[in-house]
């Protein structure tokens, strides 16, 4: 060994002897034992985080409920008696709220949320099926 | 190679097997810690070396003395030429005269042909310490093997 250059002399008899003798032979079943030890680690189910959190779902549900209630309320056009929601809206001084709520944007947002909910459920059920095996 | 390093340190096939299994489990668990900067084999050897040394210390704490595992040498042999298996046995016995970590070091250097720099990475020792250990181990091995193999060791040089 050349200690100054940290190089191994290719003709070093010790190197030749080590190379000739080679590695220690591991027991035949060692590989299977290692794989057996590794298999439970590899099959640990990955933690599943929902795409949409529970809080957001509550928000979406509240929004949906509001839209349904408001739709039901404002659909009674021509009615002489004012509903309690109309009174509240008037009290809040937001006269155009009903038009905002019934706009295509709001409806698209509600529809989009519904689609996301379906996708989320599908992914969750698929993950459960995968980890069942 | 993992098994070879473990068996050089542990000097017991059962313990070496156990350490090898633990090394692969640990490597699997810590796979995300491999930065990809150095060689994967060097990273794996560093786990193997550290776990072997830890297992040896644990075994020592349990009562087995390192001195019990070291032998004072091998009796001279009659026949001048040894088949490979005999030479293997002689080398293994000569390695037992070294400290377990030194035996692992020379194995990495001569068998796996790791550079001093790589051995430093594996063992976390200083470069000068690695060089001193290699130099000392080499001298000791030469003395042991020269005594056992006589001219045969030098024949390897000329026939290579």
Interface residues (C-beta under 8 A of the other chain):
Chain A: X1 X3 X6 X8 X10 X11 X12 X13 X14 X15 X16 X17 X18 X19 X20 X21 X22 X23 X24 X26 X27 X30 X33 X34 X37 X38 X41 X42
Chain B: X1 X3 X4 X7 X8 X13 X16 X17 X20 X21 X24 X25 X28 X29 X84 X87 X88 X91 X106 X107 X109 X110 X111 X113 X115 X116 X117 X127 X131 X134 X135 X138 X141 X142 X145 X153 X154 X156 X157 X160
